[in-house]
Amino acid sequence: MRQGSTSVIKLTVPDTLDLTQAQKICITFAQGTRKLTLWGDSPGVEVEPHTVRVQLQQRETLDFAVGGVNIQLRWLMPDGSADATDIATVHNLGVLLREVIA
């Protein structure tokens, strides 16, 4: 992940789980007090049976400082069961021009 980029983050779950059947999916990015939560139907989020891809926008990656960003995927299934992935950490790389390019 890099500040100011439209980074794509891919999260994978075991083959025994089909995320397309989930009632709710949320992906949370956290660094210190800064949090960003996206939902399965948010723009830039693509849900496949065993994978969720998230394309972040320039502003979203600029909002995180250089350093580790924690990411976790959570889901709610139709039977009411809920679970989450382990928390993963990605490194957010810096840029010199810290603004959105339009």
C-alpha positions in Angstrom: 0.0 0.0 0.0 1.3 3.5 -0.8 0.0 6.9 0.3 -2.0 8.6 -2.5 -2.4 5.5 -4.5 -5.5 3.5 -5.4 -4.0 0.4 -3.8 -5.8 -3.0 -4.1 -5.9 -5.1 -1.0 -6.8 -8.8 -1.3 -8.1 -10.8 1.7 -8.6 -14.6 1.5 -10.6 -16.9 3.6 -10.6 -20.8 3.8 -12.2 -22.7 0.9 -14.8 -24.0 3.3 -16.4 -20.5 3.5 -18.4 -18.9 0.7 -18.4 -15.1 1.3 -20.9 -14.6 -1.5 -23.5 -16.1 0.9 -22.7 -13.6 3.7 -25.4 -11.1 4.8 -22.9 -8.5 5.8 -19.2 -8.1 5.1 -17.0 -5.4 6.6 -13.3 -4.6 6.1 -11.6 -2.4 8.7 -8.3 -0.6 8.3 -6.8 0.8 11.5 -3.7 2.8 12.4 -3.6 4.4 15.9 -6.9 6.3 16.3 -7.6 6.4 12.5 -10.1 3.8 11.3 -11.7 3.2 7.9 -14.5 0.6 7.5 -15.8 -0.4 4.2 -18.8 -2.7 3.6 -19.3 -5.5 1.1 -21.5 -3.3 -1.1 -19.1 -0.2 -0.9 -17.7 1.1 -4.1 -14.3 -0.5 -4.8 -15.2 -3.7 -2.8 -15.5 -7.0 -4.8 -16.7 -10.1 -3.0 -15.9 -13.6 -4.4 -16.5 -16.9 -2.7 -13.1 -17.0 -0.9 -11.7 -13.6 -1.6 -12.5 -9.9 -1.0 -10.7 -7.3 -3.0 -10.7 -3.7 -1.9 -9.5 -0.8 -4.1 -8.8 2.2 -1.9 -9.1 5.7 -3.2 -6.2 8.2 -3.1 -7.7 10.1 -0.1 -8.1 6.9 1.9 -4.5 5.9 1.5 -3.3 9.5 2.2 -5.2 9.5 5.5 -2.9 6.8 6.9 0.6 7.7 8.0 3.7 5.9 6.8 4.0 2.6 8.7 1.9 -0.4 9.6 -1.9 -0.4 8.9 -3.9 -3.2 10.5 -6.7 -4.9 8.4 -9.4 -7.2 9.4 -12.3 -8.8 7.5 -15.5 -9.7 9.3 -18.7 -11.3 8.1 -22.2 -12.3 9.2 -23.8 -15.4 7.7 -27.6 -16.0 7.2 -27.7 -18.4 10.1 -26.5 -15.6 12.4 -23.0 -16.9 12.8 -20.3 -14.2 12.6 -16.5 -14.5 12.3 -13.4 -12.6 11.4 -10.0 -13.1 9.9 -6.8 -12.7 12.0 -5.6 -9.1 12.0 -3.1 -8.6 9.2 -0.7 -5.7 8.9 0.4 -4.0 5.7 3.1 -1.3 5.4 1.9 2.0 4.1 4.7 3.5 2.0 5.2 7.3 1.8 5.1 9.8 -1.1 6.5 13.3 -1.3 3.4 15.0 -2.6 0.7 14.3 0.0 -2.4 15.4 -1.9 -5.0 13.9 -4.2 -4.0 14.1 -7.9 -7.0 15.0 -10.1 
